[in-house]
């Protein structure tokens, strides 16, 4: 991309606080953005060829939304944890195998999207994000949901299209969880925790494409309780 075009983008961003440069094949996070650390609130660099974020990403203290979908990012710098105002972080379709522990410092984060990466387990430390509403871990390589899942404060948890064969019963203790998506995994009917049906707040449980017929869920203890929550929620939105 030519310098004049980038300069024009930077001038616009100076006024708007928004920098969007998608699908241009750029290989790295533009160094020129450092000039805008004091007022940049939204950055979208999706559809490029970025492999890493520089440590200087931690300088963007006003940033609220960072979108880097469809790049080639393999790891994230610890400095990302300095973005105390960040509310939305979207890293779908990259090559992440793990997350830095510093992500637990993003206290304002409301939405974390990590679909289509190479994660093999639930990233640790996310329970510290008290305002996180949505966690999307679909299309990864996760095999099980561990007991630590109960620490999450999310309203919606998306595990669609992983390789999950076991779910810790403690998932029912997630205090705000309403939507649990587990489509196209490796779950047997006996692997669905009764606690999700009997003891949780979950009002939408998505289980299509596992190793059992979804209609057989009605044979499980607590199915009627779950359906009462499901119906009540549906009425609220009709």
C-alpha positions in Angstrom: 0.0 0.0 0.0 1.3 3.4 -1.0 2.5 6.0 1.6 0.0 8.6 0.4 -2.9 6.2 0.8 -1.7 5.3 4.4 -1.2 9.0 5.1 -4.8 9.7 4.0 -6.1 6.9 6.3 -4.0 8.4 9.2 -5.4 11.9 8.7 -9.0 10.6 8.8 -8.2 8.5 11.9 -6.8 11.6 13.6 -10.2 13.2 13.3 -12.5 10.1 13.9 -10.5 7.9 16.3 -11.2 5.0 13.9 -8.6 3.2 11.8 -9.8 0.6 9.3 -7.5 -1.0 6.8 -8.9 -4.5 5.8 -8.0 -6.9 3.0 -4.9 -5.1 1.9 -2.3 -7.9 2.5 -0.2 -5.8 4.9 2.4 -7.9 6.7 2.6 -6.0 10.0 0.8 -3.7 12.4 1.4 -0.2 10.9 4.1 1.5 12.9 2.7 4.9 11.8 -0.3 4.3 14.1 2.0 5.1 17.0 1.3 8.8 16.2 -2.3 8.2 17.2 -1.9 6.5 20.5 -3.7 9.3 22.4 -7.0 9.3 20.5 -7.4 6.0 18.6 -10.4 4.1 19.9 -11.2 1.6 17.1 -8.8 -0.4 14.9 -9.8 -3.0 12.3 -7.0 -4.7 10.4 -8.9 -7.9 9.3 -8.0 -9.8 6.2 -4.3 -9.0 6.2 -1.1 -11.0 6.6 0.0 -9.8 10.1 1.9 -12.5 12.0 2.6 -10.6 15.3 1.6 -7.6 17.2 4.4 -5.3 18.4 4.8 -4.7 22.2 4.0 -1.0 21.4 0.3 -2.1 21.1 0.3 -1.4 24.9 0.5 2.3 24.1 -3.0 2.6 22.8 -4.6 3.5 26.1 -7.8 4.9 24.6 -8.6 1.8 22.4 -12.0 0.2 22.9 -12.2 -2.1 19.9 -9.4 -4.2 18.3 -10.3 -6.4 15.3 -7.7 -8.6 13.7 -9.7 -11.4 12.1 -8.3 -13.5 9.2 -4.6 -12.7 9.8 -1.7 -15.1 10.6 -1.1 -14.2 14.2 0.6 -17.0 16.2 1.0 -15.2 19.6 0.1 -12.1 21.4 2.4 -9.8 23.4 1.9 -9.4 27.2 1.6 -5.6 26.6 -1.9 -6.2 25.3 -3.0 -6.4 28.9 -2.3 -2.6 29.2 -5.4 -1.7 27.2 -7.6 -1.0 30.2 -10.4 0.5 28.1 -10.6 -2.3 25.6 -14.2 -3.7 25.3 -14.0 -5.8 22.2 -11.2 -8.0 21.0 -11.7 -10.1 17.9 -9.0 -12.5 16.7 -11.0 -15.0 14.6 -9.2 -17.1 12.0 -5.7 -16.7 13.2 -3.1 -19.3 14.4 -3.2 -18.8 18.1 -2.3 -21.8 20.3 -2.4 -19.9 23.6 -3.1 -16.5 25.2 -0.9 -14.4 27.4 -1.8 -14.3 31.1 -1.9 -10.5 30.9 -5.3 -10.8 29.1 -6.8 -11.2 32.5 -6.0 -7.5 33.1 -8.5 -6.3 30.4 -11.1 -5.4 33.0 -13.4 -3.6 30.6 -13.6 -6.4 28.1 -17.1 -7.4 27.1 -16.5 -9.6 24.0 -13.6 -11.9 23.2 -13.8 -13.8 19.9 -11.2 -16.5 19.2 -13.1 -18.6 16.6 -11.0 -20.5 14.1 -7.7 -20.8 16.0 -5.6 -23.7 17.2 -6.4 -23.5 20.9 -6.5 -26.9 22.6 -7.8 -25.9 26.0 -9.9 -23.3 27.8 -7.5 -20.3 28.1 -6.7 -19.8 31.8 -7.3 -16.5 33.7 -10.5 -15.4 31.8 -12.5 -15.7 35.1 -10.9 -12.4 36.1 -12.9 -10.6 33.3 -16.0 -9.7 35.3 -17.7 -7.8 32.5 -17.1 -10.4 29.8 -20.5 -11.1 28.2 -19.4 -13.2 25.2 -16.6 -15.7 24.8 -16.4 -17.4 21.3 -14.0 -20.4 21.2 -15.7 -22.1 18.3 -13.7 -23.9 15.5 -10.7 -24.7 17.7 -9.2 -28.0 19.0 -10.5 -28.1 22.5 -11.1 -31.6 23.9 -12.7 -31.0 27.2 -14.2 -28.2 29.4 -12.5 -28.2 32.7 -13.9 -27.4 36.2 -12.3 -23.9 36.1 -15.0 -23.0 33.6 -17.2 -22.1 36.6 -15.1 -18.9 37.1 -16.3 -17.4 33.8 -18.7 -14.5 34.1 -20.0 -14.8 30.5 -23.6 -14.7 29.4 -22.8 -16.6 26.2 -20.2 -19.3 25.7 -19.6 -20.7 22.2 -17.7 -24.1 21.9 -19.2 -25.1 18.5 -17.1 -27.3 16.3 -14.4 -28.4 18.6 -13.5 -32.0 19.7 -15.1 -31.9 23.1 -16.0 -35.2 24.7 -16.4 -34.1 28.3 -17.9 -31.1 30.1 -17.3 -30.4 33.8 -20.6 -30.4 35.8 -19.3 -27.1 37.5 -20.2 -25.3 34.2 -23.7 -25.0 35.8 -22.1 -22.6 38.4 -21.3 -19.9 35.9 -23.4 -17.2 37.5 -24.5 -15.3 34.4 -24.4 -18.1 31.7 -27.6 -18.1 29.6 -26.4 -19.4 26.2 -24.2 -22.5 25.9 -23.3 -23.6 22.4 -21.8 -27.1 22.0 -22.8 -28.1 18.4 -20.6 -30.5 16.3 -18.5 -31.9 19.1 -17.8 -35.5 20.3 -20.3 -35.6 23.2 -22.2 -38.7 24.2 -25.6 -38.2 25.8 -24.1 -39.4 29.1 -21.5 -36.6 28.8 -24.1 -33.8 29.0 -24.0 -32.7 32.7 -27.5 -32.9 34.4 -26.4 -29.8 36.3 -26.8 -27.7 33.2 -30.4 -28.7 33.0 -31.2 -28.7 36.8 -29.0 -26.1 38.5 -27.9 -23.5 35.9 -29.4 -20.3 34.4 -28.9 -21.7 30.9 -32.0 -21.0 28.8 -30.5 -22.0 25.4 -28.5 -25.2 25.1 -27.3 -26.0 21.6 -26.2 -29.6 21.1 -26.9 -30.5 17.4 -24.2 -32.6 15.6 -22.9 -34.6 18.5 -22.9 -38.4 19.0 -26.6 -38.7 20.0 -30.0 -37.5 18.8 -30.9 -34.2 20.3 -34.5 -35.4 20.9 -33.0 -37.9 23.5 -32.2 -35.0 25.7 -35.8 -35.1 27.0 -34.9 -38.4 28.7 -32.5 -36.7 31.0 -33.3 -35.6 34.5 -34.0 -31.8 34.6 -35.1 -31.5 31.0 -38.5 -30.1 32.0 -36.8 -27.4 34.2 -34.6 -26.4 31.2 -37.6 -26.2 28.9 -39.3 -23.9 31.3 -36.4 -21.5 31.2 -36.2 -21.9 27.4 -39.9 -21.1 26.9 -39.8 -18.2 29.3 -36.9 -16.6 27.5 -38.6 -17.2 24.1 -41.7 -15.4 25.3 -39.7 -12.4 26.5 -38.5 -11.8 22.9 -41.8 -12.4 21.1 
